[in-house]
Amino acid sequence: MKGNREKMKKKIAAVLVGIMVLSLAGCGGSAKTTENGAAKTTTLKLAFNQSENHPQYKALAEMSDELYELTDGAYEIEISPNELLGSQKDAFELVQSGTIQMAMVANSIVENVNGDFAVLGLPYAYDSTEHQKKVFTSGILDELFASTSANKFNVLAAFTAGSRCIYTDKPVETPEDLAGYKIRVMEAPTSIAMLNAMGGVATPMAQSEVYTAIQQGVINGGENNEITYADLKHYEVAPYFSYTRHLMIPDLLVINSDILSGMSEEHQQIMKDLCKKYTEREFEIWDEQLQSAIDTATEAGTTFTEVDITPFQDAVQPVIKEVVEKSESAQALYDSIRTLAE
């Protein structure tokens, strides 16, 4: 009976998303433009899979206000949180088609378009938050971000999503502790290979399905950062959070290429400058909210466990090697990232 109910829920969700997409498409599949006194305001619809409490949402909301101000009301961003416009994968496809204009998506999704993006999401690629901030703001990713325009989208920025760690029904301190454990991962080849190498059974699925899947025993746990863990109340079904810190994979802010190229040069530059500014701002908001998330989960009964990450680092070396040796550009990008750690 539970299985039938879950299937029915998914069918209903698919229908609702379909209706929403048709509604957006019925508006011409382009940004909404409205009169604002003497000016016209173009509203850029942005799909977001987290809640309004998430640091990325808060940074994007601030960025929208400043975009409106600096373009004299020509542009604003309308953020739809909580997967209201579908999963990240669905939202990404809607951006490519031009049905919506922008989305925040996992790096792993863009990895499926350009394999070099996999380097940004490699396990243990970043030594610390400061190291990751250097990578995201140094300019070494500009060429990579511009490379996707032929696929109908451009990457505007990489936002931090913290350190991803394992959470399940027991402490995980060695790869052996994950034997036989089905752990939800993002739907990307590198994420799957990584978790399998770490000793578990990688089980890709949408983030929105994780709580119920753990509750029903379909999977044994997940891997994510403390803020998402607390925000989605995953501590209720997986009360042990182990600091494997295996990933610091970014989320990417993407925009439809035609929308970006349709902006004046001045407005394009404003957008790009704001993306750099709010990349750093989002790191600040993340740090501000991190301890609060840990406190919330602790009060709810979560046990946080520090882990010697060395065995996990050793286990994923073949995954890293396979990705960086695929092309000279991947190797060069990885080397640039590691150089900034020094």
GIJO-V849090 format. One record per helix or strand. SS is the DSSP state (2 for helix, 1 for strand). FROM is the first residue (numbers start at 1). TO is the last residue. If there is no record, write none. Layout:
<<SS;FROM;TO> <SS;FROM;TO>>
This chain:
<<2;2;26> <1;32;36> <1;39;47> <2;55;70> <1;75;80> <2;88;97> <1;102;106> <2;107;111> <2;115;121> <2;129;137> <2;142;146> <2;149;151> <1;153;159> <1;164;168> <2;175;178> <1;182;185> <2;189;197> <1;201;204> <2;207;215> <1;221;224> <2;226;231> <2;234;236> <1;240;247> <1;251;256> <2;257;262> <2;265;299> <1;303;306> <2;310;315> <2;317;324> <2;328;339>>
